[in-house]
Amino acid sequence: MLGTRRLGRTQMVVTELSLGGVAIGGLYGPLPEEDAAGAVRRAFELGVNYVDTSPLYLESEARLGHIFGAMGGLPGGVFLSTKTGTHPRRRGDYSAEGTRWSVENSLRLLGVPAVDLLLLHDPRSAADLEQALGPGGAVEELERMKGEGRVRAIGLGCRSHAFHRRAIRSGKIDVILTYADYNLARQTAAPLMAEAAAAGVGVILAQAVLAGLLTGVDPSSDARLSERPAPEVAAARDWRAWAARRGVSLQAVAIQYGLRHPDVGCVLVGAKTAGEIEENVAAATAPLDAALWDEVEARIRDGAGQAGPSPES
């Protein structure tokens, strides 16, 4: 059974393993809507209570809206988040007007009156972030929408640790979503997560399996995986070989490695079918030998399976 954790100072008590909406939107390749619907329904059946999406993820918001509609609405007890700043028609717009347009569009597509968390998404420059945080910017507008009951918490989801730190220190956000920088192959986000937790800011961890590289599959079997940065591919091969020798599921080790960190509120996985979410939940809850973690930490200290520092650290 999946455990739950509170996301920082928010009222969101989410399942440790939660569902990212990138794959069900078709961003990783074409996906029949019935497969996406099956993934979401199965996630709820297995107890997953948090779904994250974005206007950037192609059909994700619209598909979730259709799925929720077919279920009679968003199920009670399920938390929902989306993002602003990356809608294809308003990419990089962190103004108040652009933010309201984006959020209202998202609420319409999702078929909900409000979302539990609204994340500023992938600002590309310091100027973008300052616009979002400053007067007449996205955060100011999101605060208005909180007062209207349409947004319940505000966050930032991006790769840059410097941007996350700026947002945390502003005191204006409740949650960060960091990705690709805390997993078996790279742990550079650990100090960032500690700073967030100390400030009462929740931490959502994405790409604990490096977009699929750390699930145990052969990277050469999937063009999308083999095109990841070469150091990541090499690190994944090293961990895959280790898991085979050890006789353990690399996917289970990778997901649970993220969950073992005390500052992590949840790990997001981008399952696109019912079968994939079943695999992810099984991996998150599989019993693993306590001694295995000593071995994992020793390998990391020795530099085994490491992809090197992120340029965004």
N, C-alpha and C positions, 0 to 999 in steps of 0.2 A: 504493500500500500504506500502511495506517495505521501510524504510528509509535507507540511506547509510552513511558510516563514513569512513574517511581516516585511514589507518593503519599506525600510527606513521609517520615516515619520508619517507615511501615508496610512490610510485605513485598509490597504490592500494586504490581505493574508493569502498568499498565492501558493500553489503547489510548487514544490522544488523543481520539478520538471514541467515546463510550460510550452505552449505551442506558438512558434513563430510562423507568420503568414506569408513568408517570401516564396516558398515553393508552391503553395496551393494557388498562388496568383499566376503561376506560369513563368516566373522570372528565371528559373533554372531549366526551362524548356516546356514545350506544350504539355498540358495536362488536362484530361477530360474533367468536366465539372463534377461528374459523379464520383471520380476518385477523390477530388478535393472535399466533397461533401462527406464521403466515407471517412476521410481522415479526421475531420472535425467532429463528426458524430461519435466515432470510436474514441477520440480523445476524451470527450465528455463522459462516455460510458466507463472509461478507465479512471475517472476521477480528476482529470486535468481541469483546472478551474481558471486558467488565464490564457488569453489569446492576444497576441500582438500583431499589428499589421501596419501598413503605410500606403499612401497614394503612389509611392514609387513602385510598389510590387504588382504592377499591371492590373490583373483582374481581382486581386485579393480582396479589396474592400467590397466590391460588388458581389463577389461570390459568397463572402461571409454574410452579406445582407440577405442573399437568396436563401442560404442555409438557415439562418436564424428565422427568417420568415416562414420557412417550411416547418420549423419546429415550434411555431407559435410565438416566436420572439426569443431574444437572448435568454438562455436558461437562468433561473435564479441562482445566485451564488457564484456566477461566472464573471470574472473581471475582464475588461476589454481596454486595449490601448491602441492608438494610432499616432500619426506623426504629421508634422507640418514643415514646409520648406523644400520639399522634394517632389511636389506634384509636377508631372511633366509639362503642364501648361504654365506653371509659376515656379519653376526650379530656381532656388536661391532667393526667393522672396520671403524675407523675415520681417516685413512691415506689418503694422497692425491690420491694415486693410487686407493684405494678402493672406495673413494668418486667419482672419475671420472667414474669408472666402474658402480657404482650404478646409478649415474645421467644419464649416457648415456643409460643404460638399461631402466630406467624409461621413458626417452623421446621416446625411440623406442616403448615401450608398449603403451604409451599414444598417440603416433602418432602426436607429436607436436615438433616444432623446439626449443622451449624454455618454461620455466615455470616462472611465476611471482614471486614465492617465493620457496626457497629450505630450508627446516628446518633440522637441526641436530636432530636426533630422539633418545630419550631415552638413553642417556649415562648412564651406570650402576655404574660408579665409577668416582671419581675425576680424576683418571689417564686417563679415556676415554675422559673426557671433556678437559683436558689439551692437549691431543693428537690432539683433534679437533681444538682447538684454537691456538696451537703452530706451530712452523716451520715444514713444511712438512706435515701439517695436513689438515683436511677437509676444514676449512675456507680459508686457503691459496689457495686451489684448486678451491673452489667456487668463490673466487675473480677472478681467471684466467678465469673461465667460464662466469663470468659477463662481463669481457672484450671481450669475444667471442660472447656475446649476447645470451647465452643459459640459463642464470639465471639472474633474475632482482633484487632480494633481498634475504637476508640470515637471517635465524632465528633459534630458538631453541625451540623444543617441548619436554617437559619432566615434571615429577611430582616434582622433587626436587627444592625447592625455592632457596636453596644455589647455585645450578648450574645455575639457571636463573640469580641470582645476579652476579655471577662471569662473566657470558657472557655479561650481560648488562654493567658492569663496564669495560669490555675489550674494549668497543667501537666498537666491530667487528660485531654486529648483529643489524638487523633492526626490528625484531619482536620476541615476545615470544608467545608460545602457552601453557597455563596453564590449568590443568584440575582437576576436582573433589574437588577443594579447594575454590571455590567461588560459592555458591548456597544457597538455603534456609536452608540447614542443616549444612553448614560450610562456614566460611568467612575468613579463615586464609590467603588467597592469596591477600587480600586487600592491605597490605603494599607493597607487591611485585609489584602489578599492578601500584601503585602510583609511585614507583621508576622507573618502566619502562616508564611510561608516562612522568615523569620529564626529562628523558634522550632522549625523542623523539622516544622511541621504542614502536611499536604497540603492542596491547594486543589482542590475540585471546582467547576466553573463551570456553572451552569444558566441557562437562558433567554438564551443568547447570541444567539438569534434572537427574543427577547421573545415567547415563546409562539406564534411564527409570524409576528409582524408584520414581521420583517426577513428573510423568505424571498423577498420580491419580489411576493407576492400583493397584490391590491387590498384594503385593509382593509374596504371597504364590501361585499365579496363574502362575508364571513363575519361573522355577528352576534357570535360570540365575540370576534373581533378588534376589531370596531368598538366594542365595549363596554369595551375597555381604556382607561386614562386618556387624556384628550384630548391632552396633550403628547406621549405616546408615539405615538399615532396620527399626529399631525402630523409628528413626527420620522421615522416610518417612511415616510410619503408623500414627504418630502424625499429620503431615501436611495433610495427606489424610483425617483424621477425622475432622480436622479444616476446610478444604475446603468444606467438605460435610455439616457441620453445617452452614458455611457462604454462601453456595449456589454459589460457584465460581469454575471455572476450575483451578485445581491445576497446570496443565500443563501451562496455561496462566500465572499464578502468578510466576511460577518457571522461565520460559523463560524471562519474562519481568523484573523480579528481577535482572537477570544478565544484561539486557540491560539498566537498570536504572543507572548502575554505569558509571560515566563519563569517566573512563579510559578504558572501554571495547570497542574495535573496532568492534567486531562481536561475536555472539554466534554461535558455530558450533553444528548442530544436525545431528545425524547419521540415517536419515530416509532411509528405505529400500524399500518402495513401494510408488506409487503415492498417495495413501490414507494417508500415514504417513506424507509426506511432506505437503499435504494439511492441516492436523491437526496442524502441527507445525507452518505453516504460519498463520493460523487462530488464534492460541494461541499467537503468537508474536504481532498480530495486534488487538486483541480483546480489546474493551474499558473496562477499569476497574476503579472503583470508587477511586478517589484520597484519600479518607479517609481510604481505605483498606490498603494503604501502611504504614500509621501510625500504624495500627494494626499489620501488618507484622513486622515492626521494633520493636514494643513493645514486641512481642512474642520472637524475637531473643534476645533482651536485657534481657528478663526474663529466657532465656535458654530453651524455649519451642522448640521442634522439632530440637534440636541440636545434632550432631553426635560426638562432641568432636574434639580436634585438630588433624590435620593430622600428621603422623609421619614424613612427608616430609617437614613440615613447617620450 
